[in-house]
């Protein structure tokens, strides 16, 4: 199955973490001054799943959560958003579901991540072997899953199973330095994941990290697309994105909004991009729709609850003056 055919199949199996987000309320309140926090689903892969389902796709998450109230909260919120949780396993003992405490403000933005002994690192080979890959048309994984064992080896196993079954693999680099034992280990492991992927999405810093220097990131992305014939999305923040596909370099801008926070944009971009390809949009339009999703999420509190539906996305695009020039 080709990459685009797999995406158009619109049934995604997603590997990575689910967590609890707690964000200060109201907008503009610093975490240390907050009397009220709102709680909802968080974690990059869980956010991607929620975003996909809200945009009309099917998504199942493969992860582990702690066997406690926080883990059950995350499972309940996944179900609330329509995500398939049959491959979410509760684990006992000391591992805990990750927690993010942040605020809806840009000045001195704080996002405090509690990921000590993270439960999602407990995904095993048995967990990935239990997945019915024939039910899905594409596999998505985020880079955070590779930062610890046994989830690192288990997810590599899942990628190899998918490739053997002809299921395309989509990789969101999602490099979080605090999760890794060293930059050297991260560069080696994430590069290996990229080698097993048909599509790679990352920002300029992440590609630069994989290439050994931020000044080398663009060349790294181009080489991956040209030499290995992968679809590469090279994101540049406010400068837009470059999509490398079939020998083309497609440059796209962003949709300016008044942002209230910086996080969640990448997860929403991925969901918007993939669901738009699945809905029949051409690649450039799909990238722009992903960018619009990212803008919508940073303009609202929370991550999963801020992910747009298709109707909300279309209304945003109809009322916005349009993207910046790439």
N, C-alpha and C positions, 0 to 999 in steps of 0.2 A: 504494500500500500504506500502510495506517495505521501509526502508530508501534507500537501494541501487536501488530498482526498481524506486523510485521517482527520484533519481539522474539520472538514465539512461534514464528516460523520457525526460530529457534535456530541460525542460521548467520551468524557475525559476521566481518567483515573489519575489522581493527584497524590504525590508523596510529599510529606513535610509536616510542619507543626501546626497544631491548633493551640491557642492560648486564650487567656482572659485579658481583655483591655479594660483599664479603669481610667477615665479621663475626667479632668476637673470641670465642674459646671458652676456658673455659666461660662460662656466663651470669654476668654481674656483672663480668667482666673489662674494664678500660678498654683502649682500643685501644693506647695507648702502653705498656701493661704486658703486652700479649699475646705469648705465645710461639707460639700456634697460632691460625690463622684458618680458618674454613670458607668455601668458595666455592660460589656457586650463581648461578642466573639472577636478574637484577634489571632495573630500568627499569619505569616505570609501565605502559606498554602491554604489555610482555612479561608482567608480573605479571598484568594483567587477562586476557590470553590463557590463561595457565597456570591461573588460577582458574576461568575459564569451562569449560575442557576437563575439569578435575577434577570439575566439577559437572555434567558431562553434555552440555555444549554443543560446537559446532564453532567453531573460531576460527583464522583465518589472519592472520599479522602481515606488514605492509608496512613495511620499514625497510631501513637500510643498516648494515652492521658493517664494521669494519676487516678487511682481508685479512691476518690474522695469527692467532696462537694464541688470543688473547682473543676475537676475533670468532668463530672456529670453536668455541670453548668455548660461547659463547652460543647458536649455532645447534644444537649438540649437546644443550644443556639444553632448548631449545625443543622439539626432537624428543623428548627424554625425557618431557616433559610432554604430548606428543601434539598440539602446536601445528603447524599447517601452515606450513612455511617456504619454500614455492615463490616467495614474493615478497620474500625476504630476500636482498639483494645485497651481496656483498663488494666493498669499494672499496679501491684501492691508494693510495699516496702518504702524505701526512702525517695525514689524519683518523684518529682513534682511537676505538674503542668506549669508552663511558663506564664509569667505575669508582666504586663507592661503598664506602667503608670505614667500618664503624660497629660498634656494640657492643650487647649485650643488657642494658641498664640504663637506668633513667629519670633518675637523678640526674646532672646535667651531661651529658646524652646528647650524643654527638658523631656526626655523620654527615658525613664528609669526601667531597665529590663532586669527581671529576676529569672535567671536561667541556670541556676546552680543545680547540677544533677538533674537535668531536664528529662522529663518523662518521654518526650518524643524521640530521644536517642535510643530508646529501648525497643524500637522496631527490629524484628529479627527476620532471619531467612524464612522461618516457618510462616511469619506473617505475610511476606510477599509471595510465598508459594501458594498461599490460600486464595490469592486473588484470581478471579476468573477473567483472564486477559481478553478472552474472546468476546466479552461483553462491551469492550471499549475500542475506540478508534484512534486514540492518541494518549500518550502518557506525558504528564507534566511533573517535573520535580524542581524544587527550589534548592539553592546551594546550602542553606542552613542544615539540611538533613545530613550532609556529608561531614559535618564538623566533629562528630563523635561516633563511637562504636556502641552497639552493633549496627546502628542505622546506616552507617556509611557502607559497610559491606553488603547489607541487605538491599539497599537501594541500587547499588551497582548491579547486584544480581537481578533486580527487577528490570533495570534498563536492558540487560542482556537478554532476559526472557522476552521482553517486548520486541526487541530488534529481531530475535529469532522467529517471532510470530508475525513479523512484518508490520508491527505497530510503530509509527513514528514517535520519536522522543523529543520533547520540548524542554529546554533547560533555562531556568531563570537563575542567573549567577548569584544574585542576592548575597553578596559577601558581607558578613558581619564579623569584624575582627575579634570582638569580645568572645565569640564562641569557639575560636580556634586555638590550638596549643602554640602555633607560631605561623607567621606569614609564609614561611617556606613550605610547611606542610599544606597550608591552604592553597597555595599556587599550584603545587603538584597535583593535589586531589581534584581541584576544580578544573584544571586543564584536562585531566583524565575524563571527567564527566563531560566536558565539551567534546572530546573525541568520540564519545558514544551518542552524541545528540545530532538530530537533524535540524534543529532550530535553536538558536541561542539568543537570549535577550539579556542585555546588561547595559549599565551606564558607562560613561567614559572612564571613570575611576576604576570600575571593575574590570573592564578590558585592559586598561593600563596595568592593573595589578597582575593580571594573568600574563601580560607581556613583559613584565619586569620594569615598567616605568610608565607614568601617565602619558608621556609624550609618544609612547609606542602603541597606545591602545587602538587608535584608529587603524593603523597598519595591521595590527593583529586581527581586528574584526574583518578587514578587507581580505586578508590572506585566508581566513577561515572560510569565507564565502567563495572566493575564487578557486583556491586550491582543493578544498574539500566539498565544494558545492552545497554548502549549508545556507539556510535562510538566517541572516543575522540582522538583529535590530540593535543599533548603537544609539543609545539615548544620551542626550547632552543637556538635560535640564531645560532651562529657559531658552536654550538655543535650538530646541527641537530634537529631531532624530534623523538618522540616516539608515535606510533599509537597504541591505545588500541582498539581491536576489537575481539569479539567472544573468549575471553579468551587468546588472543595472545598479545604480546608486540612486535611490529615491529619497529626496530630502523633504522633510515635512516640518511645519512649525507647531506651535502650541496654541491653546485657547486661553488667553489671559483672563484671570478671575481675581477677585479679592480673596486671597487664601487666609485661612485661620490656623493652619498647621501644615507641616511638610510631609507627614507620614501617610502611608496608604496609597500613594500615587502609583507606585510601580505595580502593586497587586491589581489595582483597578485597570491600569493600562493593559496588562496581560489579559484580563478577562474581557475587556472591550475589544481588543485586537482579535482574539481567537473567536469570540462569538460573532463578530462582524464578518470574518472570513467564512464562518459556518453559514451565515445568513445570505451569502452570495455576493458580498461587496468585494470589489477589487482590492488589491493589496494596499495601494496608497490610501484609499478611502478607509480601509480597516485600521490602518495605523493612525489616521486622523481621528477616527472614532475612539480608538484606545486613548489617544491624547485628551480627547474631550472627557472621557470617563475619569482620567487622572485629575483633570481640573475640577470636576464636580466633587470628587472626594476631598481634595484639599480645601475646598470652600465650605465644608461642613464638619461638625464634630464627629468623632468616631471613625472607624474604618469600614467594617462590614455593614453597619447600618447606613453608611453614606454611599455605598455602591449603588449605582442607578439601575432602574429597570429600563427595558427597551423604550417604553413610552417616555420616560423621564429623559433619557439620552436624546431621543429624537426632538423633544421639546426644547432641550438645551441648545441643540444645534440649530434649530429653527429660529431661536431668539437671539443667538450670539452673532456678532458682526463677522466672525470668521477667524481662522487661525492666522498667526503671524507668518511673515514670509520666512521660509527656511533659510 
